[in-house]
Amino acid sequence: MNNDEFSNLSERKRQILLNAVEEYIQQASPITSSAIKNKCCENLSTATLRTELNALEAMGFLRQLHTSGGRVPTSKGYRFFVNSMMCDIPMDTSTLSEIQNLFNKRTVYLGDIVNEIASVVSKATNYPTVVMLRGFEKLVIKNIKIVPLLTGQALILIETNSGVINNTMDINSEVVTETFIDASNFLTKTFAEHTIADMIKNIGTYRQSMENELDEFKTIFDTLLNSLKALIESINNDPRIASSGELKLLENPEYNDPIKVKRVIDAIHNPKEVETILNADENENTEEVSFKIGAEIPIEDLQDCAIAQTNYQVDGENIASIGIIGPQRMDYAKIAGALKFVVGEFQNLKALTNSAKGDENKDVKKS
């Protein structure tokens, strides 16, 4: 979008346009000159106000539904509104209070965190939310525990700087529990403060350092690495995507048409299209909130929507991308404020090892 078109607007046109878009966001009904006059232009004559509205329409910021009807914002009008308000995002206290309450039920497991982000954001904004896990292999290892189960498998608990990765692996039933405890301590000592990618990439070097260790350690280590490599490969080939709140679209008058709703929901449930949307973020390496409106969205079935997006980062690395999908009439300020708050709260989410101990005690094999 050419910013010169925005900067060339007179202050009066800017105020009329901002109030017109805000009025439409709140009321979801075409903007009338009388409503704008009462809202911000009481000292302006009706004729002058109509001239300004006609000019804004000619410039592509508003469009008239019918010859004698009110106007609605265009994608360009919404873009101007977003650019204007993003400099100073207000924080809705009731929304933030609701989000804070939801965090009381939070989990430490990374896979669950992705689902929780989608659920929390959707509940806070009342719009569908999609979250795509990315940068999984960049997480820094803090602690490793391997817990044998009665099923002939072992539970892998890898505490990272973002949460706990939990997975299972097959084990030799003849290995006693104490060996898994010793192996867990050895692996933690070896890999603490290394990334998962580093552990897998340098498998040969680490393998040599175990030459003086028990054969059981080597077996456990190889099985653990194979399990993690398979997990990362599956995520890279089919990104872990969570969605929540798709039916909230029906609460908006723009989505009274079931066919229209189905197209949007189908796009939300299409991993390739979600990846296209979230990978097209202009602020990919920041935590800032960005918006794509109308034709700015690279998926045709979503081009009558708006998408708010930000990234969940840990130690400067993008771990997940978050997108909120709704009508172009969405409450941009509320959504941006909620997104920034949610991401900030998840940044403070520490891996609570004690919370994982309950899982360790379930179905544990006794030697």
N, C-alpha and C positions, 0 to 999 in steps of 0.2 A: 504494500500500500504506500502511495506517495505521500510523505509527511508534509510536503509543500501545500497540498490541498487542505490539510488541517490548519497549518499555520496562517494561511491566507484568510481564514474565517475571521470576521470582525468579532469583537468581544460580545456584542449583542447576539449575533448568530450563534456563537458558541454556547451562550447561556440558554438560548431558546432550544437548541438541539439537545443539550445535556438534560434539560428538564423534560423535553418531549420523550426522549428515550427512557428516562427514569419513570415517567408517568405510564408509559406502555408496559414496562417491566412489572410495575405494581398492579396495574388494572387489567392487563391483557385485553384491552379493547382499543379500537382506533382512536388516535389522538385528535382532539378537536381544538380549534383556536380558542374557544372559551375556557377550556380546561387549562391550557398553557397560560392564558391571560391571568386567570385566578392564581396560578402557581407561581409565576415569576414576573409577569409583565403588566401589572395593573396600571402603570403609568403610560403604557403604550396604547396608541389608538388601535382599534380593531383592524382598520384598513392597513396600517403599517405592519401589524403582526402577520396578517395574511400575506403581505408582500414578502416578508422574511421567510415564512413557511414555504411560499412558492419558490423562492430562491433556493432554499435548502433542498427542495424536491428536485429542482432543475440541476443542482449540483450532485444529486445522487445519494443524499443522506436520508431522505424520506421518500416514500411512495404513497400515492393515493389509491385506495382500493376501488373506489367508485368516483364518478365525476363529482357528486355532491357529498361524498362520505368523508370520514376522517382519514388521517394518514397513519402509517406504521413505519418503523425504522427499517432501513435496508441493512445488509451486511456491512456496508461502508459506514452507516450511522452507528451500528453497534461497535465497530472497530474504533471509531472516534471516542465513543463513550468509555470503552475499555482502556484505551491509551490515556485518557484524561484521568480516570480514577485509579489507575494502577500505581500512581506516584504516592498515593496516600490511602492505603487499604484500611477501611474501618473494621473493627473486630466486634462482631455481634456477641454480646455477653451471654445471651441465652443459648446460642449455638455452641459457644465455647464450653459452657457449663455441661451441656449434653455430651459433648465429646469427652470431657474430663471424666464423667461418670462411666462412659463406656470403657475407658482405659483401666478401670478397676478389675475388669474381666480379662485383661490381656494375657497372652501366653509368651513363653520364651522360645518356642519352636519356630524356626525360620519359615517352614512351609505354611504353618498356621498364621504367621505374621502377615503373609501376602493376602490370605483370606480375610484377616482381621482389618487390614488397611481398607480393602474394598468395602467391607461391611460398615466400618466406622464412618468412612467418608460418605457413603451413600445415605446412611441414617442422618448424618449431620447436614447434608445439603439437599436431601430429598430428590436426588437425581441418580440415574444409573452410574456406576463406577467400575472401571476396569483397572487391574493392576498387573503388570508384567514383571516377573523376576528377571533380573539381569545382573551380570557381574558377580555371580555366585562364587566363582573360583577365586575372586579377589579378597574374600573374607579372611581375616587373620585368626589363626587358631590360638585359643587360650588353654584349652583342656580337652583331653580325649578319654572317654570311658567306654569300655567294651564289656557288656553285661550278658553272660550266657543265659539262655531261656530254655524252658523245658521242651520247646518245639524243635530242638535241634538246630536252632539259629542263635545268633547273638544280636543284641541291640547296640547299635553304634550311637554314641552321644558325643558330638563334637561341639564344644562350646566355642563360639566365635565372638568377634567384637560387635556382632549384630544380633545374635540369638543362637539357639542350639539347633544344629542339623541332626535330625534323627533318621536313621536308616537301619536296615537289617542285613545280615550276611550269614551264609551257611558256615558251620563250624564242625570240627572233629569232635565227636561226642566223648572221646577218650581224654580230652584235655580237661584238667581239673580247674575249678574256679580260681584257685590262687594264681594259676598261670595267667589268666585273663587280667587279674588285678595287677600283677607284676608287669604284664605287657602294656596295660593302660598307663602305668606310671612311666615306663620307658618311652612310650610314644609321646606322652605329654612333654617329657623332658627334651626329647629330640625335636619336636615340631612346634613347641610354644613360640609364638610371635612370628611364625612363618605363615604364608598364605597357603590355601589349599592347592592353588595352581603350582606353587613352588614345590610342595610336597610331591605332587604327581610328576612334575617335570624332571625333578632330580632323583627319581626313584633308584637309579643305578648307584648313585653316590651314597644314598641312605642305606641301600641294601648291603653295600660293602662294609659300612660301619657296624653292621650287625653280625659280622663273621664270628665274633666271640660270644654271641648270644645263643640262647637255647633255640633248637630247631622249631619249637612251638611258636616262638616269637616271630620267626621268619614267615611261618605259615599264616599266622594271624595278620602280620603286616601286609603280605601279598594279597590276602583275601580282602583286607580293608581297602587297599589301594584300588583293587579291581572293582570293588563296590562303588567307591567314590568316582572313579573314572566313568563307569557306566551311568551314574547319576548325572554327572556334568554333561556327558554326551547326550543324554536324553533331554536335558534342559536346553542345550544348544540347538538340537534338532527340532524340538517342539517346546518353545518357551513356556514356562509355567505361568499360566494366566488365570487370574481369578476375577469374577465379576459379581456384582450384587446390585439389587434394586431395579432390574430391568422394567418391571411392571409399574414403577413409579412414573414412567412416561405417560401412562393413561390418566394421570392426575392433571395433565396440562392440556388446555383446549387445542393446542396445535396438533395433538395426536389423537383426535377423535376418530380418524380413519384407521381401521384395523390393518389395512394393507401397508400403510405408512409406518405403523408401529412395528409390524413384522419385519420390514426391511431394516429398520434400525436395530432391532433385537438380533436379527440374523447376522448383521455386521459385528455386533458386540461379541457374538459367540463364534466368530470366524477368526482363529488364531492368526492367520496371515494378514487379515485386514487390521486386526488390533496391533500387530507388530508394525505394519505400515504407518498407522496413525501415530503410535508412540515413538517410533524411530525417527519421525519427521520433526521432532521437537527442535525448535530453533535455540532453546536454552538447554541443550542436552547435557552440558557439563556444569550446570548450576542447579540450585535449589529454587530458583525463581519460578513464579507461576506465570504461565503463558496461555494465551487463548488463540484458538483457530476458529474462524467464523465463516460459515457459508462455503464459498468456492476455495477458501484457504485449506479446507480439509481434503486430503488426497483420495477419499473414498466417495464415489458419486452418490451412494445411497444415504450418506450422512451430510450432504451439502446444504440441507435446510436446517442443520443443527449448529450448535456451537460446542467446542470441546475445550475444557480447562485442563491444563497438564502441568505437572511438576515431577521432580525426581526425589526419591528417598536415597540419601547418601550416607555412607559410613566412612569416616576418615577420608573424605574427598572422593570416594569411589561411588559410582551409581550402582545401587543394589536393586532398585525397582523403579519403574516409571508408573505414574498414577494419572489416569485420565477420567474426567467427569463429562458425561455426554448429556445434553439437554437441548431445549429450544433456544433459538437465538435471543429469546426474551429472558433468558436465565438471569438470576440475580448475581451479576458478576462480582460485586463487592463482597457479598456474603460468602460466595464460593471461594474466592481468592483468600479471604481471611481464614476460612475453615481449613483450606488446604495447607496454608502456611503453618497453622497451629498443629494440625495432625502430624505433619512431617516433623515439626519440632518435638512433639511428644514422642514419636517413634525414635528420634535421634537419641532421646534420653533413656530408651528402653535398654536396660542392661541384662545380660544373660545371667539369670539367677540359678546357679547350679543346684541350690537346695530344692528348687521347684521341680527339678528333674529327678530327684532322688526317689520320689514316689513311684516313678516308672521303673526305676532300677530294681525296686523291691518286689515288683510283680513278676510272677512266673520265673523267678531266679532259680537256676539249677544248683542244687546243693552237692558239694563234692563228697 
